[in-house]
Amino acid sequence: MQKSDEVDILVIGGGPAGSTAASMAAKSGLSVKVCERSKFPREHVGESLLPASIGILEELGLNEAISNAGFLPKYGATMVWGKDETPWSWRFSETNKQNIHSYQVSRPIFDEILLKRSAELGVLVEEESSVSKILTDDSNRGVVVTNKMGQEYFQPAKFIVDASGQSALLARNFDLRQWDEHFQNLAIYGYFAGAKKLDAPNENNIFIESYENGWVWAIPLNDDTTSVGAVVDSNESNAKLRKTDPITFLKDQLSMTNRTSHMLSEAELKSDVKILKDWSYTTSKMAGDGWVLAGDAACFIDPLFSSGVHLAMMSGVLASAYAVTCLKDKILGIESASVYETTFRQEYDHFRDLALLFYSSNRTVDSYFWEARRIFKEENYFSDRISFIRAVSGQSVRGYERVALERGELPNEFMSAMSLHNKKSEDRNAKLLSIQDSILEKIPCLAPEAELEKKPVLAEGEFEWGTVITTPYRKEGVPCSNFVANLLMEIDGEKSLSKIVEGLSTSASEDTKKQLLKYSIEAISILFIEGVIDNLD
Ligand SMILES: Cc1cc2nc3c(=O)[nH]c(=O)nc-3n(C[C@H](O)[C@H](O)[C@H](O)COP(=O)(O)OP(=O)(O)OC[C@H]3O[C@@H](n4cnc5c(N)ncnc54)[C@H](O)[C@@H]3O)c2cc1C
């Protein structure tokens, strides 16, 4: 078998995860190659993006290209969920002041823009090149590729990023994949012309409607096309699909909906109807010696919250940082593996928790689909409330899901967990207000579960050593400045805040002392609201 020249990083798959990882690694000055099985532009479902991807697009230098591509700006979502047939909408701007919109994209075009950008940044992009084997040994690392001429060759690489999407090449080879028993659905979808739009100002929103057999999406695209699909039970639907063709099956499902069927009353199906296994999964290990999994190659969650491309691009950035770090500093690289995995999993779990809640909250619909998904009938489901509270506690940068959750028909147990959490935050705010004139005399105490740890933190395109505060809500840790770290290390449950700052600023000038005092009050106040500081008495 022929052998190619070794590259620093070999990326399998040129979807959003692979192209983002490749571009970021190329920006760090490494030699990078992408092997992509298809010829782009290639078909792909998943058109509705989240504002969380906008920052990464900027980082990739794609702002202009994306805004010039003619994609519809998406300002929010509209839902009919449960018995109440009145649609309700929420806008990203309600909670995200920085990026108030994302886009509804044609995925073939969007993915191609991203992959072309990788090539512009110096990545060697080889399309129609399929990877069939991965070798991860330190002494013989690389992949076996079949190129478009049908020739097989070995591509040596110092590091491998698997971004092969649901093919999940490495996870399957190493038997790492773990299926999620709660989300074993099937998606069936097609593209319609001439669908009615939602009323302004929600005309570009994704529309989601639950119905007896599951839920449907309608995503308006820029050329009078609407992507329409149904998410239904896998077993039940497969049985039905053995007796009928996909077009009839999809149309039957859509006819059971109230609003979507009205939106499509004069529309025409203008594509094939595709069926996809929509089973959620994760992997038991996402990063190892010389390899990392990014995007769907690592985990996939039901598309209810349109989170797939965001997770793919976010993990692409992190995967590149992990690879770059491993190649520069092996010890820091080893430590970074768990940071990569915890950060990615935390974001994934956030969307999984939300999806679980939404599926469970559709209590008013009696059908096999919804009954099977009412997990809250299980005893003690809420005994571990932490992940749910985290999902809505506003710690997420997007936060708009909180609005959705507050408006849904959520289980009482969840609502009481949430109001307890909100009450705690209100009490803390009130307490802070009442002690603002005497805060310097107060003695701060760290919450028992809050810890200060030295860990790799994401810096410019790679990990570096830093200090993080970990809490049960933020297991991956929130990086903090040296100043905040020093402040926290001085907290012993005996010294007042003024004594702590005095100790930290003995040799500083009067002006600097004043500044430090001001920063300390600000930092302690924020940490108190977030629960890192437990007591201020
Ligand atoms: C029904 C459904 C609806 C969805 N809706 C949305 C949505 O509205 N919004 C959203 O954000 N997400 C949505 N998603 C999820 C989203 O599409 C994916 O999460 C996203 O595409 C993941 O990106 P990726 O780069 O990891 O994988 P992919 O985009 O799948 O890219 C993987 C690439 O790897 C290539 N590849 C595979 N095997 C090999 C190999 N052996 N050798 C070389 N190359 C290979 C493939 O050709 C492909 O180009 C949806 C998913 C489903 C199933």
The ligand as a Tripos MOL2 file, in Angstrom:
@<TRIPOS>MOLECULE
LIG
   53    58     1     0     0
SMALL
NO_CHARGES

@<TRIPOS>ATOM
      1 C1        -33.5910   14.5220   11.5900 C.3       1 LIG1
      2 C2        -32.4940   15.4390   12.0000 C.ar      1 LIG1
      3 C3        -32.7180   16.8070   12.0390 C.ar      1 LIG1
      4 C4        -31.7000   17.6800   12.4360 C.ar      1 LIG1
      5 N1        -31.9440   19.0200   12.5090 N.ar      1 LIG1
      6 C5        -30.9810   19.8630   12.9350 C.ar      1 LIG1
      7 C6        -31.1790   21.2660   12.9780 C.ar      1 LIG1
      8 O1        -32.2400   21.7710   12.6110 O.2       1 LIG1
      9 N2        -30.1640   22.0510   13.4260 N.ar      1 LIG1
     10 C7        -28.9670   21.5210   13.8040 C.ar      1 LIG1
     11 O2        -28.0870   22.2750   14.2240 O.2       1 LIG1
     12 N3        -28.7320   20.2000   13.7340 N.ar      1 LIG1
     13 C8        -29.6960   19.3720   13.3110 C.ar      1 LIG1
     14 N4        -29.4380   18.0310   13.2080 N.ar      1 LIG1
     15 C9        -28.1230   17.5230   13.6130 C.3       1 LIG1
     16 C10       -27.0200   17.9280   12.6350 C.3       1 LIG1
     17 O3        -27.3770   17.6660   11.3260 O.3       1 LIG1
     18 C11       -25.7210   17.2240   12.9970 C.3       1 LIG1
     19 O4        -25.5720   17.2410   14.3880 O.3       1 LIG1
     20 C12       -24.4890   17.8720   12.3410 C.3       1 LIG1
     21 O5        -24.5270   17.7340   10.9520 O.3       1 LIG1
     22 C13       -23.2080   17.2350   12.8860 C.3       1 LIG1
     23 O6        -22.0880   17.7030   12.1980 O.3       1 LIG1
     24 P1        -20.8050   16.7590   12.0170 P.3       1 LIG1
     25 O7        -19.7950   17.5710   11.3100 O.co2     1 LIG1
     26 O8        -20.4730   16.1400   13.3000 O.co2     1 LIG1
     27 O9        -21.3040   15.5740   11.0910 O.3       1 LIG1
     28 P2        -21.7910   15.6090    9.5740 P.3       1 LIG1
     29 O10       -22.3700   16.9420    9.2460 O.co2     1 LIG1
     30 O11       -22.6570   14.4400    9.3860 O.co2     1 LIG1
     31 O12       -20.4580   15.4450    8.7490 O.3       1 LIG1
     32 C14       -19.7350   14.2380    8.7690 C.3       1 LIG1
     33 C15       -18.9800   14.1200    7.4560 C.3       1 LIG1
     34 O13       -18.1380   12.9790    7.5330 O.3       1 LIG1
     35 C16       -18.1110   12.3570    6.2700 C.3       1 LIG1
     36 N5        -17.7310   10.9360    6.4720 N.ar      1 LIG1
     37 C17       -18.4370    9.9700    7.0650 C.ar      1 LIG1
     38 N6        -17.7560    8.8210    7.0550 N.ar      1 LIG1
     39 C18       -16.5840    9.0660    6.4480 C.ar      1 LIG1
     40 C19       -15.4530    8.2700    6.1260 C.ar      1 LIG1
     41 N7        -15.4040    6.9730    6.4260 N.pl3     1 LIG1
     42 N8        -14.4060    8.8450    5.4820 N.ar      1 LIG1
     43 C20       -14.4420   10.1600    5.1670 C.ar      1 LIG1
     44 N9        -15.4930   10.9670    5.4370 N.ar      1 LIG1
     45 C21       -16.5530   10.4180    6.0750 C.ar      1 LIG1
     46 C22       -19.5300   12.5170    5.7610 C.3       1 LIG1
     47 O14       -19.5870   12.4190    4.3510 O.3       1 LIG1
     48 C23       -19.8900   13.9080    6.2660 C.3       1 LIG1
     49 O15       -19.6630   14.9240    5.2970 O.3       1 LIG1
     50 C24       -30.4360   17.1580   12.7920 C.ar      1 LIG1
     51 C25       -30.2130   15.7740   12.7250 C.ar      1 LIG1
     52 C26       -31.2180   14.9230   12.3400 C.ar      1 LIG1
     53 C27       -30.9550   13.4540   12.2920 C.3       1 LIG1
@<TRIPOS>BOND
     1     1     2 1
     2     2     3 ar
     3     2    52 ar
     4     3     4 ar
     5     4     5 ar
     6     4    50 ar
     7     5     6 ar
     8     6     7 ar
     9     6    13 1
    10     7     8 2
    11     7     9 ar
    12     9    10 ar
    13    10    11 2
    14    10    12 ar
    15    12    13 ar
    16    13    14 ar
    17    14    15 1
    18    14    50 ar
    19    15    16 1
    20    16    17 1
    21    16    18 1
    22    18    19 1
    23    18    20 1
    24    20    21 1
    25    20    22 1
    26    22    23 1
    27    23    24 1
    28    24    25 2
    29    24    26 1
    30    24    27 1
    31    27    28 1
    32    28    29 2
    33    28    30 1
    34    28    31 1
    35    31    32 1
    36    32    33 1
    37    33    34 1
    38    33    48 1
    39    34    35 1
    40    35    36 1
    41    35    46 1
    42    36    37 ar
    43    36    45 ar
    44    37    38 ar
    45    38    39 ar
    46    39    40 ar
    47    39    45 ar
    48    40    41 1
    49    40    42 ar
    50    42    43 ar
    51    43    44 ar
    52    44    45 ar
    53    46    47 1
    54    46    48 1
    55    48    49 1
    56    50    51 ar
    57    51    52 ar
    58    52    53 1
@<TRIPOS>SUBSTRUCTURE
     1 LIG1         1 GROUP 0 **** ****
